[in-house]
């Protein structure tokens, strides 16, 4: 591999380190192989639903205030998804994204 990809290799190495020993492992690892961890299982969900599920999962095991913060984030993602499904009020860029997702 040439030096053209050194910056990418550095980011991927750092990302893997976070996944295996940082916040990612502490909140998501659960002692499972990566492909069986909850984060990897959210691939079938739309972005907003996946983020809400991730927030709910992250709340487990946190102190009270941190857990409440994560649950509030989940509520906000779900409220955004409900607005999207109802088609309520979206700016032009959001409408473009909605139309793309319908295809």
N, C-alpha and C positions, 0 to 999 in steps of 0.2 A: 504494500500500500504506500502510495506516495505521500509526500508532505502536504499535498493539497487538502487532505482531509484531517489534518491534525486538530484543528479547532473543533470539528464535529466529534472526533474521537474523544476529546477532552470533555465535551458536554455529555456525551453518552456514558462515559466512565463515571462522571459526577452523578448523573441521573441514576445509574445502577447502584452506586454507593448509597444514595439517599433511599432508594427502594429497598435495599437489603439491610441497612443499618440505621437509617435516619427515621424521620417522621413516618415515612411510608411503611416501614417494617413495624413500627410501634402501633400505628393505627390500623393497618390493613393486613399485615402479614399473616397473623393468626396461625403461624407455624405451617402454613399450606404452601405447596408449590405455586409459583406465580400464576399459572394458567387457571388455578382453582381458587385464587383469592377473589373476594367480592368485587374488587375494582375491575378485574378482567371479565367478570360475568355481566357487567353492565353494557356490553357492546350492542346489545339488541335494543336498548332504550334510546329515545331521543335525548338530546343534550340536556334539556331542562330536567326531565325525569331522572336521568342518570345522576345529575348533580345533586338533586334532592335525595336520592337513595344514598349517595356517597356521604352527604352531610349527616344523614340519620345514622349511618354506620359509624361515622367518626365520633358521634356523640357518645357512643357506648364506651364506658370506662373513663370518661373525662370527669373532672370536678363539676359541680352543679352549675356554676356560672358559664364555664366553657361549653358544657353540654347544651345549656339554654341558647347560647350564641349559635351553635351548630343547628339546633332545631329551628331557630328563627330563620337562618339561611335556607333551610329546607322548605319552610313555609313560603318564603319569597320566590324560590324557584318554582314551586308548585303553583303559586298564584300567577306567575308569569306564563306557565304552561296553560292554565285555564283561560287566561286572556287570549292567548294564541289560538286555542281551540275554538273559542267563541268568535274570533275574528275582531276583537275589540281593541281599542283604538291603536292602530299601528301606524308608525311613520312609513314613509315610502320605502326605506331600506328594509324595514322589517317585513313589509308586504312582499318585496322581491324575494326575500329569503323564504317566506311562507309558500309562495308560488313554486319556488325551486323544489322545496321539500315534497310538494304534492306530486311531482313528476316521477 
